[in-house]
Amino acid sequence: MLKARSLFSLLCILILSYAAYFYINKVKPPMSSPDEILHFARADALSNGDLLLQSPEGIRSGQYLDAAYQFFLTPALINENNVDENIIFERPKTFYELEWAGKTKFFSISSTAFYFPLIYTPHALAIKFGKLINLNFSETYNLVRLFTFLSCVMIIIAAWVVYPIPLVALAILFMPMTIFQLMSPTLDGMATALTILCMSLFVSLIKDNNSNTENSKLLLLSICIFLLASSRANLIFICFIPALVYFKNKSWKYLASSCVLFLFVIAWTLYAIHSVQDGGVNHPGFTQSQVMLHYVTHPFELLKIIFATITSSEFLVSYVKQYIGILGLLNVPLPSWYYKFVIVTTAIIFCASSRALYIDYNRNLIIYLSVISLASTVLIFCALLVQYSPFPAETVYGVQGRYFIIPSIMLSYIFANRNQPEKVSIGLVLAIAISSVFIIHELLYAHYKLLF
């Protein structure tokens, strides 16, 4: 049972989270996050009971959706467009009055075909409820945005209850990019929240010896891992996280869980690669399978491309900035001084956490977690090389800094510690959180002020 003081603290966190949400969303226009309309459309397909996408007559993968989506997406069976912010600028009133058409058209949303759709469950439930009570398109969108944020906050609170979130992870969670994505009904917020819950469950199983909750924690951990690994191809190696618990308690059920998870995720990934029709995206004439097979059979070419990408100073600077925060449709950068502030502040928190590295972790577990995190980072480049890069490629195209948020949160859990954290570190985490909320508000208002 939670103590009264803990319940009060969690209630305060919930209230402050929603104060920040409403403060930011006063100036955050709809569909202002990358690929937001595509994620919304995939969630709508799930709300209609469509788990998988279709590829009628070899056309790019998509689904039959309400014709209202032609406000954003080309209903033609060839093109797949991200929303242009000029739509919001030029026709804001039209969007806010947009009604569900009541008839369907086929829309291509092939870039979402690799995501196992159940991770969109909160989005789909909100869409279903919005339609049930006759909300129009924009009202339904706002409901989805609020409900998914609520779901993410509740998952993060649940993770905190299971095991305290490390201060390094909190620093990452409160960066502008992470907050911005948590407040957008895309996949990022839910994936980040599930990662935090997954890692808190893992640390709890490692460090706590409560046999009464062990099986339920393992089940919940397995569900989180499957949702993450089946919707983020680069996270496939987190399937082996339950196996790490085996080294602690020697129970074979953890090895069995890892094996089953790995087989299920591999099966889904192979199905998605084989079934998706995307016209080659940036490599016309070559399917995902053909491109992947080429690089698998030419590993040195693969390593050369990845090395050229990660050693490019231009790419590295953009990754760091996007990791901390480039808002909107990747066109609202933060002030240069703020990037420096976040880097220095996070470095201090990291160093303070390193000094207090928890003794209960043995060296092997730290190494294994580091390897899983590193592998998840490298696979980002492999996935984008196959999915979005031209073929043949010289560098990997399409990598964004926010993709590194989840691997870094995973790695931050090597600092999981029940001991009293340093007050200075807590103060620095709060400084990042408060400043992020205010700077997001100011930048979005300045960029989209014509709408308000």
Salt bridges, closest charged atoms under 4 A:
ASP44 OD1 - LYS131 NZ 2.75
GLU80 OE1 - ARG60 NH2 3.60
GLU85 OE1 - HIS447 NE2 3.53
ASP188 OD1 - ARG232 NH2 2.75
ASP188 OD2 - ARG402 NH1 2.49
ASP208 OD2 - ARG418 NH2 3.26
GLU214 OE1 - LYS253 NZ 3.70
GLU301 OE1 - HIS294 NE2 2.95
GLU422 OE2 - ARG355 NH2 3.06
GLU442 OE2 - HIS441 ND1 3.18
